[in-house]
Amino acid sequence: MSKIVRILSRILGCAFFAGLTFAVTTPLRAGDWATWRGPNLNGIAAEGQTPPVAWSDNKAIVWKTPVPGRGHSSPIVFGDRIFLTTADDSSQTQGVVAFDRFTGKQLWMVPVSQGGFPETHKKNTHATPSVACDGERLFVSFHHHGRIQVSALSLDGKRLWQQNVGNYDPQQYKYGYAPSPMLYQSRVLVCADYEGGGWIAALDGKSGETRWRVARPRKLSFSSPVVANIGGRDQLLISGTEQVASYDPNNGRQLWTTPATTMATCGTMVWDGDLVFASGGYPKSETVCLNGRSGQLLWRNDQKCYEQSMLAFEGHVYAVTDRGIAYCWRAYDGTEMWSARLEGGAVSSSPTLANGNIYSANERGTFYVFKAQPTRFELVARNQLGDEAFATPSICDGQIYMRTAFNIGGSRQEWLYCIGSH
């Protein structure tokens, strides 16, 4: 064991054992934000949420707490805890940190890998994928040593299993890794698209054993898979590698594939009834709508939501592009209902919807709140929190959980905020 690992083990050990005082094993509630994209897997909070629309450093802040390391993963909320992935670039350590949901107190931090950090894009991190929680276990995926490693932890931070799922070692574009693990029934869905031979795999949540695995085109992309029930059957949807594809999540069998979008996409697909939507990316810009039963392309435009996922809500698609322009398109034919520039610069975070409002942050920490309505663009509030925001906000029980960062005097510090009524 290297010296740095021994030091980290001593540092993190106290927090780890402190977290073993009790275990949370309650079932998932409808409002828990337990995976990337929330309870409905589409960026829309559970019904009945009434989170604040205006806040500042001294307004509507329930608590704030420092986050160790660096990451772009979104807060995962289950029961009385919040979970984040994080990475320390100096020690090349990746791990999971847990906080008390009601006070913000850090409960434990557990390292799950050390060393082998690859080169990555300046806007990416080594802890970009979010945690996935099934109510009993936490699942995390990390990229190191030219491969993707998936780890399962108990809710109090005990390592249950760890698997090297497959190779991931891009050489043409060394931009790092981004897809979050997604859950389907008792399985953990993980993907990695790159020119050396991409793949999607389903792991058993209890044992980590591979249940199925399928090859993907030899092209780089970064989107997370998502499962939606369309046309009376569950479909695993994913964009990128110059196609939009659907798979049977039970066995990995491809249901349909359609040439669309572009090579690299980052956003997770969304759907509205039988319509499915995707956007990308690089090297070109394209947003598409397809028939989710057959994969037939229905409409397309030249807008680019590369890093951001979109929202599909009540017959319309809402998107915020890389350049910070918000759009509303009619779902069935792509008619542009409105567009509006959100001043303040580039956007990497995905929008979140609650109580009829869309929450969207730009990279400078400016949070816009605007109405999810097709008639016209209506800005509700403009808020500033920190000077850097890449993670997507999570909304649960009327509170907003945000991961932001402050850069002061050359020193960078991440913070986790709980915004709501006291």
Residue pairs with C-beta under 8 A, 6 or more apart in sequence:
1 9
2 114
4 91
4 93
4 114
5 111
5 114
8 91
8 93
8 111
8 114
9 111
12 95
12 108
12 109
12 110
12 111
15 106
15 107
15 108
15 109
16 108
16 109
16 110
16 157
18 107
18 108
19 98
19 107
19 108
19 156
19 157
20 156
20 157
20 158
21 156
22 156
23 154
23 155
23 156
24 78
24 79
24 80
24 81
24 155
24 156
25 135
25 136
25 155
26 79
26 135
27 135
28 34
28 78
28 133
28 134
28 135
29 79
30 39
30 46
31 39
31 45
31 46
31 48
31 49
31 396
31 397
32 39
32 77
32 78
32 79
32 133
32 396
33 39
33 45
33 75
33 76
33 77
33 78
33 394
33 395
33 396
33 401
34 76
34 77
34 78
34 132
34 133
34 134
34 135
35 41
35 76
35 130
35 131
35 132
35 133
35 180
35 182
35 183
36 74
36 129
36 130
36 132
36 180
36 182
36 224
36 268
37 43
37 224
37 226
37 268
37 309
37 350
38 44
38 45
38 46
38 352
38 394
38 395
39 45
39 46
40 46
41 182
41 226
41 227
41 228
41 268
42 226
42 270
42 271
42 311
42 312
43 270
43 309
43 310
43 311
43 350
43 351
43 352
43 353
43 392
44 311
44 313
44 352
44 353
44 354
45 51
45 352
45 353
45 354
45 355
45 395
45 396
46 396
49 354
49 355
49 395
49 396
49 397
49 398
50 354
50 355
50 398
51 354
51 355
51 359
51 395
51 398
51 399
51 400
51 419
51 420
52 60
52 400
52 419
52 420
52 421
53 357
53 369
53 380
53 381
54 60
54 369
54 381
54 383
55 61
55 383
55 385
55 400
55 419
56 383
56 384
56 385
57 385
60 419
60 420
60 421
61 417
61 418
61 419
62 399
62 418
62 419
62 420
62 421
62 422
63 103
63 104
63 417
63 418
64 104
64 415
64 416
64 417
64 418
65 99
65 104
65 105
65 106
65 415
65 416
66 413
66 414
66 415
66 416
67 84
67 86
67 97
67 403
67 414
67 415
67 416
68 86
68 88
68 97
68 106
68 109
68 414
69 86
69 87
69 88
69 89
69 93
69 95
69 97
69 127
69 414
70 86
70 87
70 88
70 89
70 125
70 126
70 127
70 405
70 412
70 414
71 84
71 85
71 86
71 87
71 125
71 126
71 127
71 128
71 391
71 403
71 414
72 124
72 125
72 127
72 128
72 348
72 390
72 391
72 403
73 84
73 85
73 86
73 127
73 128
73 129
73 130
73 131
73 180
73 391
73 403
74 130
74 391
74 392
74 393
74 394
74 403
75 82
75 83
75 84
75 391
75 393
75 394
75 401
75 402
75 403
75 416
76 82
76 83
76 84
76 130
76 131
76 132
76 133
76 138
76 394
77 101
77 394
77 396
77 401
78 133
78 135
78 155
79 101
79 155
80 100
80 101
80 102
81 98
81 99
81 100
81 101
81 107
81 155
82 98
82 99
82 100
82 101
82 401
82 416
83 96
83 97
83 98
83 99
83 131
83 133
83 138
84 96
84 97
84 99
84 127
84 131
84 403
84 416
85 94
85 95
85 96
85 97
85 127
85 128
85 129
85 130
85 131
85 140
85 142
86 94
86 95
86 96
86 97
86 109
86 127
87 93
87 94
87 95
87 117
87 125
87 126
87 127
87 142
89 117
89 126
91 114
92 114
92 115
92 116
92 117
92 126
92 144
93 111
93 113
93 114
94 111
94 112
94 113
94 114
94 126
94 127
94 142
94 144
95 109
95 110
95 111
95 112
95 113
96 109
96 110
96 112
96 131
96 138
96 140
96 153
96 157
97 106
97 108
97 109
97 110
98 106
98 107
98 108
98 109
98 157
99 105
99 106
99 107
99 416
100 106
100 107
101 418
104 416
104 418
108 156
108 157
109 157
110 153
110 157
110 159
112 140
112 142
112 149
112 151
112 153
112 159
112 162
113 142
113 144
113 149
113 151
115 144
115 145
116 144
116 145
116 146
117 126
117 144
118 143
118 144
118 146
118 169
118 174
118 176
118 177
119 174
119 176
120 126
120 174
120 175
120 176
120 177
121 174
121 175
121 176
123 307
123 348
123 363
123 390
124 175
124 176
124 177
124 178
125 176
125 390
126 142
126 143
126 144
126 176
127 142
128 176
128 177
128 178
129 140
129 141
129 142
129 177
129 178
129 179
129 180
129 181
129 224
130 180
131 138
131 139
131 140
132 138
132 139
132 140
132 180
132 181
132 182
132 183
132 188
133 139
133 155
134 183
134 205
136 154
136 155
137 152
137 153
137 154
137 155
137 160
137 205
137 206
138 152
138 153
138 154
138 155
139 150
139 151
139 152
139 153
139 181
139 183
139 188
139 205
140 150
140 151
140 153
140 181
141 148
141 149
141 150
141 151
141 165
141 177
141 179
141 180
141 181
141 190
142 148
142 149
142 151
142 177
143 149
143 168
143 176
143 177
146 167
146 168
146 169
147 164
147 165
147 166
147 167
147 168
147 169
148 164
148 165
148 166
148 167
148 168
148 177
148 190
148 192
149 162
149 163
149 164
149 165
150 162
150 163
150 165
150 181
150 188
150 190
150 203
150 208
151 159
151 161
151 162
151 163
152 159
152 160
152 161
152 162
152 188
152 205
152 208
153 159
153 160
154 160
161 207
161 208
162 208
163 203
163 208
163 210
165 190
165 192
165 201
165 203
165 210
166 192
166 199
166 201
166 213
167 192
167 196
167 197
168 177
168 192
168 194
168 196
169 194
169 196
170 194
170 195
170 196
170 220
171 195
171 196
172 195
172 220
173 220
173 264
175 220
175 222
177 192
177 222
178 222
178 223
178 224
178 266
179 190
179 191
179 192
179 222
179 223
179 224
179 225
180 224
181 188
181 189
181 190
182 188
182 189
182 224
182 225
182 226
182 227
183 189
183 205
184 202
184 227
184 234
184 236
184 249
185 249
186 204
186 205
186 206
187 202
187 203
187 204
187 205
187 211
187 249
188 202
188 203
188 204
188 205
189 200
189 201
189 202
189 225
189 227
189 236
189 249
190 200
190 201
190 202
190 203
191 198
191 199
191 200
191 201
191 216
191 223
191 224
191 225
191 238
192 198
192 199
193 216
193 217
193 219
193 220
193 221
193 222
193 223
193 240
193 241
194 218
194 219
194 220
195 218
195 219
195 220
196 218
197 215
197 216
197 218
198 215
198 216
198 217
198 218
198 219
198 221
198 241
199 213
199 214
199 215
199 216
200 213
200 214
200 216
200 225
200 236
200 238
200 247
200 252
201 210
201 212
201 213
201 214
202 210
202 211
202 212
202 213
202 249
202 252
203 209
203 210
203 211
204 210
204 211
212 251
212 252
213 252
214 247
214 252
214 254
216 241
217 241
217 242
217 243
219 240
219 241
219 242
219 263
219 264
220 241
220 263
220 264
221 239
221 240
221 241
221 263
221 264
221 265
221 266
221 280
221 281
222 240
222 264
222 265
222 266
223 238
223 239
223 240
223 265
223 266
223 267
223 268
223 269
224 238
224 268
225 236
225 237
225 238
225 268
226 236
226 237
226 238
226 268
226 269
227 234
227 235
227 236
227 237
227 249
228 234
228 235
228 237
228 269
228 271
228 276
228 292
229 235
230 271
230 273
230 274
230 276
230 292
230 293
231 274
231 292
231 293
233 248
234 248
234 249
234 250
235 246
235 247
235 248
235 249
235 255
235 292
236 246
236 247
236 248
236 249
237 244
237 245
237 246
237 269
237 271
237 276
237 278
237 292
238 244
238 245
238 247
238 269
239 245
239 260
239 261
239 265
239 267
239 269
239 278
239 279
239 280
240 261
240 262
240 263
240 264
240 265
240 280
240 281
241 263
242 259
242 260
242 261
242 262
242 263
243 257
243 258
243 259
243 260
243 261
244 257
244 258
244 260
244 261
244 269
244 276
244 278
244 288
244 290
244 295
245 254
245 256
245 257
245 258
246 254
246 255
246 256
246 257
246 292
246 295
247 253
247 254
247 255
248 254
248 255
255 295
256 294
256 295
257 295
258 290
258 295
258 296
258 297
260 278
260 286
260 288
260 290
260 297
260 300
261 278
261 279
261 280
261 281
261 286
261 287
261 288
262 280
262 281
262 282
262 283
262 284
262 285
262 286
263 280
263 281
263 282
263 283
264 280
264 281
264 282
264 283
264 306
265 278
265 279
265 280
265 281
265 306
266 280
266 281
266 306
266 307
266 308
267 278
267 279
267 280
267 305
267 306
267 307
267 308
267 309
267 310
267 350
268 309
268 350
269 276
269 277
269 278
269 309
270 276
270 277
270 309
270 310
270 311
270 312
270 317
271 277
271 292
271 312
272 312
272 313
272 315
272 317
272 331
274 291
274 292
274 293
275 289
275 290
275 291
275 292
275 298
275 312
275 331
275 332
276 289
276 290
276 291
276 292
277 287
277 288
277 289
277 290
277 310
277 312
277 317
277 331
278 287
278 288
278 290
279 286
279 287
279 288
279 303
279 304
279 305
279 306
279 308
279 310
279 319
280 286
280 304
280 305
280 306
281 304
281 306
282 306
285 302
285 303
285 304
285 306
286 300
286 301
286 302
286 303
286 304
287 300
287 301
287 302
287 303
287 304
287 305
287 310
287 319
287 329
288 297
288 299
288 300
289 297
289 298
289 299
289 300
289 317
289 331
289 332
289 334
290 296
290 297
290 298
291 298
298 332
298 333
298 334
299 333
299 334
300 334
301 329
301 334
301 336
303 319
303 321
303 327
304 321
304 322
304 323
305 319
305 320
305 321
305 322
306 322
307 322
307 347
307 348
307 350
308 319
308 320
308 321
308 322
308 347
308 348
308 349
308 350
308 351
309 350
309 351
309 392
310 317
310 318
310 319
310 351
311 317
311 318
311 319
311 351
311 353
311 358
311 372
312 318
312 331
313 353
313 372
314 372
315 330
315 331
315 332
315 374
316 328
316 329
316 330
316 331
316 337
316 372
316 374
317 327
317 328
317 329
317 330
317 331
318 326
318 327
318 328
318 351
318 353
318 358
318 372
319 326
319 327
319 329
319 351
320 326
320 327
320 342
320 347
320 351
320 360
321 327
321 347
322 346
322 347
322 348
323 346
323 347
324 341
324 342
324 343
324 344
324 345
324 346
324 347
324 362
325 339
325 340
325 341
325 342
326 339
326 340
326 341
326 342
326 358
326 360
326 368
326 370
326 377
327 336
327 338
327 339
328 336
328 337
328 338
328 339
328 373
328 374
328 377
329 335
329 336
329 337
330 337
330 374
337 374
337 375
338 374
338 375
338 376
338 377
339 377
340 370
340 377
340 379
342 360
342 362
342 366
342 368
344 362
344 364
344 366
345 362
345 363
345 364
345 366
346 362
346 363
347 360
347 361
347 362
347 363
348 363
348 390
349 360
349 361
349 362
349 363
349 389
349 390
349 391
349 392
349 393
350 392
351 358
351 359
351 360
351 392
352 358
352 359
352 360
352 392
352 393
352 394
352 395
353 359
353 372
354 395
356 371
356 372
356 373
357 369
357 370
357 371
357 372
357 380
358 369
358 370
358 371
358 372
359 367
359 368
359 369
359 393
359 395
359 400
360 367
360 368
360 369
360 370
361 367
361 368
361 389
361 392
361 393
361 402
362 368
362 389
363 388
363 389
363 390
364 387
364 388
364 389
365 384
365 385
365 386
365 387
365 388
365 389
365 404
365 405
366 382
366 383
366 384
366 389
367 382
367 383
367 384
367 385
367 389
367 393
367 402
368 379
368 381
368 382
368 383
369 379
369 380
369 381
369 382
369 383
370 377
370 378
370 379
370 380
371 377
371 378
371 380
385 402
385 404
385 417
386 404
386 405
386 406
386 415
387 405
387 406
387 407
388 404
388 405
388 406
388 407
388 412
389 402
389 403
389 404
389 405
391 402
391 403
391 404
393 400
393 401
393 402
394 400
394 401
395 401
398 420
398 421
399 418
399 419
399 420
400 417
400 418
400 419
400 420
401 416
401 417
401 418
401 419
402 416
402 417
402 419
403 414
403 415
403 416
403 417
404 414
404 415
404 417
405 412
405 413
405 414
405 415
406 412
406 413
406 415
